[in-house]
Amino acid sequence: MKLPASGRAAGKVILLGEHVVVYARPALAAGLARGLEVRVQRGEGPLELETDVPALAADARPVALVREAAGALGIAADGLRVVVRSDLPAGAGLGSSAALSVAVLRALAAAAGRHLVLADELALGRRLEAIFHGNPSGIDPAAAVLGGCFRFTRGEPPMVTPLRVSRPLPLVVAFSGRGRSTGAVVAGLRARWEGDRAVYERRFDEVAGLVAEGAAAVESGDVAGLGRAFDENQRLLEALGVSAPEVESLVATARSAGAFGAKLTGGGGGGAIIAVAPEPERVALALRKTGAQTMVALIGASEEEAA
């Protein structure tokens, strides 16, 4: 073992297509400069895990994740001390569990002197994320591994198509601070889909059409067009039953402050929203006045600010 060793992975925002990606439709996502770092050191006795994320410190799943990742790499977890440092709020739809999964994999692989190819990182990242989310699509580990902006379709293996961002996308991410269970929101949608598949399949197809429009907007630099796709996707997410009043309030605030468009991002039911705006700082200020935390991100550039 080569210790200490470390690994890092990116957080993510889903621009368009969350939830429908589970039903074999495409989604559009982007990695963030913000992320999560894991450092593996020698410990004494059973596996130790230290984290600066209170929600993880009180959760048994991160330890289970480390043990499973170590087993997948053929190394012993006991005798290790794993230190997690995160810039991502947990439960806000920004891919913190997938970032943890990939960062743990990378740190343990470095400790074992192993090089993981892209396909291994994607497959193992999804397997580990399932400890948190049951049956994830794999889009969050893809963002954690790849960064950048890409179109994603679930499959074995998944289809991942990087996009050329011809003009940096000025985004504002806002989160209420109230965590939510992605698994519960996903399960609720599945129950509704099983009760009326024809209606929900039509809505999923509408979202897939918006993903195509959004991808074209990203590659052509049509930021306003991307905003229109955001607004229409939010309407459909509300129809799918995965939004929440607090999300819709934040979305309305962003639009009133001049955003081209806004929608929930991630699992929904609370958590985070995303807006594309010509003046992102103005939108971020309006959202902070409601008590939300915000992050400004330029996708396709290297600048991000948080407040």
C-alpha positions in Angstrom: 0.0 0.0 0.0 1.2 3.5 -0.9 0.0 5.7 1.9 -1.1 8.5 2.3 -3.0 8.7 -1.0 -5.8 11.0 -2.2 -8.5 11.2 -4.7 -10.8 14.0 -5.9 -14.1 14.1 -7.8 -16.4 16.8 -9.1 -19.9 17.8 -8.0 -22.5 18.2 -10.7 -25.6 20.0 -11.9 -28.2 18.5 -14.1 -29.1 21.1 -16.7 -32.0 19.2 -18.2 -33.6 15.7 -18.0 -33.3 14.6 -14.4 -35.7 11.7 -13.5 -36.4 10.8 -17.1 -32.8 9.6 -17.5 -33.9 6.7 -15.3 -36.4 5.7 -18.0 -33.8 5.5 -20.9 -34.2 9.1 -22.0 -31.1 11.4 -22.3 -30.2 14.1 -19.9 -27.8 17.1 -20.0 -25.3 17.6 -17.1 -22.2 19.5 -16.2 -19.4 18.9 -13.7 -18.6 21.7 -11.2 -15.2 23.0 -10.1 -16.5 22.4 -6.6 -16.1 18.8 -5.4 -15.0 16.4 -2.7 -11.6 15.1 -1.7 -10.7 11.9 0.1 -7.4 11.2 1.8 -6.5 7.7 2.9 -4.0 7.3 5.7 -2.7 4.5 8.0 -5.0 3.9 10.9 -5.1 1.5 13.8 -7.7 -1.2 14.2 -11.0 -1.1 12.3 -11.6 1.3 9.5 -12.0 4.9 10.6 -13.8 7.7 8.7 -13.5 11.4 9.5 -15.6 14.0 7.6 -16.4 17.7 7.7 -19.9 16.9 6.5 -22.2 16.5 9.5 -24.8 14.5 7.6 -22.1 12.0 6.6 -20.7 11.8 10.1 -24.0 10.5 11.4 -24.6 8.0 8.5 -23.3 4.4 8.4 -23.4 4.4 4.6 -20.0 6.1 3.9 -18.2 3.4 5.9 -20.1 0.7 4.0 -19.1 2.5 0.8 -15.4 2.5 1.7 -15.5 -1.2 2.6 -17.2 -2.1 -0.7 -14.8 0.0 -2.7 -11.8 -1.6 -1.0 -13.3 -5.0 -1.6 -13.7 -4.2 -5.3 -10.1 -3.2 -5.5 -8.9 -6.3 -3.6 -7.5 -4.4 -0.5 -8.3 -4.5 3.2 -10.3 -1.6 4.7 -9.4 -2.2 8.3 -6.2 -0.5 9.2 -7.1 2.6 7.1 -8.2 6.1 8.2 -10.3 7.9 5.5 -10.6 11.7 5.7 -13.4 13.3 3.7 -13.3 17.1 2.9 -16.2 18.4 0.8 -17.2 21.7 -0.8 -20.6 20.3 -1.7 -23.7 20.5 0.5 -25.2 17.1 1.2 -28.7 16.5 0.0 -28.9 19.5 -2.3 -28.9 17.7 -5.7 -25.2 18.6 -6.5 -24.0 15.0 -6.6 -22.2 14.8 -3.3 -22.8 11.0 -2.9 -21.4 10.3 -6.4 -18.5 12.6 -5.8 -17.8 10.7 -2.5 -18.0 7.4 -4.4 -15.6 8.4 -7.1 -13.2 10.2 -4.8 -13.0 7.1 -2.5 -12.3 4.9 -5.5 -9.6 7.1 -6.8 -7.9 7.4 -3.4 -8.0 3.7 -2.7 -6.8 2.9 -6.2 -3.9 5.3 -5.7 -3.1 3.6 -2.4 -3.2 0.2 -4.1 -1.0 1.4 -7.0 -3.9 0.7 -9.4 -4.9 2.8 -12.5 -8.6 2.7 -13.1 -9.7 3.2 -16.7 -12.8 5.3 -17.5 -15.2 2.4 -17.9 -14.1 1.0 -14.5 -14.6 4.4 -12.7 -18.0 4.8 -14.3 -19.2 1.3 -13.4 -17.8 1.2 -9.9 -18.9 4.7 -9.2 -22.5 3.8 -10.1 -22.3 0.6 -8.0 -21.1 2.6 -5.0 -23.6 5.3 -5.4 -26.3 2.7 -5.2 -25.5 2.4 -1.5 -27.1 5.8 -1.2 -29.7 5.9 -4.0 -30.8 2.3 -4.7 -30.9 2.2 -8.5 -29.1 5.4 -9.8 -28.9 6.2 -13.5 -25.1 6.7 -13.4 -25.3 10.4 -14.5 -23.9 11.6 -11.2 -20.8 9.4 -11.3 -20.3 10.4 -14.9 -20.1 14.0 -13.9 -17.9 13.2 -11.0 -15.5 11.4 -13.2 -15.6 13.6 -16.4 -16.4 17.1 -15.4 -17.3 19.4 -18.4 -20.7 19.4 -20.1 -22.1 16.2 -21.6 -25.2 14.4 -22.8 -25.9 11.2 -21.0 -28.1 8.2 -21.8 -28.4 5.3 -19.4 -27.2 1.9 -20.6 -24.6 -0.9 -20.1 -22.3 0.9 -20.8 -23.9 4.3 -20.6 -23.7 6.6 -23.6 -21.8 9.8 -22.7 -21.3 12.5 -25.3 -19.2 15.5 -24.4 -20.5 18.8 -25.7 -18.5 21.8 -26.9 -19.5 24.8 -24.8 -19.0 27.6 -27.3 -19.9 30.3 -24.8 -19.5 30.0 -21.0 -22.9 29.3 -19.4 -23.6 31.8 -16.5 -25.4 29.7 -14.0 -26.7 30.3 -10.5 -27.3 27.4 -8.2 -29.4 28.0 -5.1 -30.3 25.6 -2.3 -32.7 26.0 0.6 -30.5 24.2 3.1 -33.3 21.6 3.6 -32.0 18.2 2.5 -34.2 15.6 0.9 -34.1 12.0 0.0 -33.5 11.4 -3.7 -34.6 7.8 -3.2 -38.0 8.7 -1.9 -38.7 11.1 -4.8 -37.5 8.6 -7.3 -39.7 5.9 -5.8 -42.8 8.2 -5.8 -42.4 8.9 -9.5 -42.0 5.2 -10.3 -45.3 4.5 -8.4 -47.1 7.2 -10.5 -45.5 5.9 -13.7 -46.6 2.4 -13.0 -50.2 3.7 -12.4 -50.4 5.5 -15.7 -47.6 4.6 -18.0 -49.0 6.2 -21.2 -49.3 9.6 -19.7 -45.9 9.6 -18.0 -44.1 8.1 -21.1 -45.4 11.1 -23.1 -44.1 13.5 -20.6 -40.7 11.7 -20.5 -40.6 12.1 -24.3 -41.3 15.8 -24.1 -38.4 16.2 -21.7 -36.2 14.3 -24.1 -37.1 16.8 -26.8 -36.0 19.6 -24.5 -32.7 17.9 -23.8 -32.0 17.9 -27.6 -32.9 21.6 -27.8 -30.8 22.4 -24.7 -27.7 20.5 -26.1 -28.0 22.5 -29.4 -28.3 25.8 -27.4 -25.2 24.9 -25.4 -23.1 24.2 -28.5 -24.4 27.3 -30.4 -24.0 29.7 -27.4 -27.7 30.4 -27.2 -28.0 31.1 -23.5 -31.5 32.5 -23.8 -32.6 29.4 -25.6 -31.2 27.3 -22.8 -33.2 29.4 -20.4 -36.4 28.7 -22.3 -35.7 24.9 -22.2 -35.1 25.3 -18.4 -38.6 26.9 -17.9 -40.3 24.2 -20.0 -38.5 21.4 -18.2 -39.6 22.9 -14.9 -43.2 22.8 -16.0 -42.9 19.2 -16.9 -41.1 18.3 -13.6 -44.1 19.9 -11.8 -46.4 17.7 -13.9 -44.3 14.7 -12.9 -44.8 15.5 -9.3 -41.1 15.8 -8.3 -41.1 19.5 -7.6 -42.0 21.3 -4.3 -43.5 24.7 -3.3 -40.1 25.9 -2.0 -38.5 25.0 -5.3 -41.2 26.9 -7.2 -40.7 29.9 -5.0 -37.0 30.0 -5.7 -37.6 29.5 -9.4 -40.0 32.5 -9.4 -37.5 34.6 -7.5 -34.8 33.8 -10.1 -37.0 34.7 -13.0 -38.2 37.9 -11.4 -34.5 38.9 -10.9 -33.8 38.6 -14.7 -32.9 34.9 -15.2 -33.5 33.6 -18.7 -34.9 30.5 -17.1 -34.9 28.4 -13.9 -35.7 24.9 -12.7 -35.0 22.4 -10.0 -31.8 20.4 -10.4 -31.2 16.9 -9.1 -33.7 14.8 -7.3 -36.2 17.5 -6.5 -38.7 17.5 -3.6 -36.6 20.4 -2.1 -32.9 20.7 -2.5 -31.6 22.9 -5.3 -32.6 25.0 -8.3 -30.5 26.2 -11.2 -30.9 29.4 -13.2 -29.2 30.7 -16.4 -28.9 34.4 -16.2 -27.3 37.3 -18.1 -26.5 38.9 -14.7 -25.9 35.9 -12.4 -24.7 38.0 -9.4 -28.0 40.0 -9.5 -30.0 36.7 -9.5 -27.8 35.2 -6.7 -28.4 38.3 -4.5 -32.1 38.1 -5.0 -32.1 34.4 -4.0 -29.9 35.0 -1.0 -32.4 37.6 0.3 -34.9 34.7 0.6 -32.4 32.8 2.8 -31.1 30.5 0.2 -27.4 29.7 -0.2 -26.1 30.3 -3.7 -23.2 29.5 -6.0 -22.4 31.2 -9.3 -20.8 28.9 -11.9 -19.5 29.6 -15.4 -19.8 26.2 -17.1 -17.1 26.2 -19.8 -14.9 28.4 -17.8 -12.9 27.9 -14.6 -14.6 30.5 -12.3 -17.1 29.7 -9.6 -18.1 31.8 -6.6 -20.1 30.8 -3.6 -22.0 32.8 -1.0 
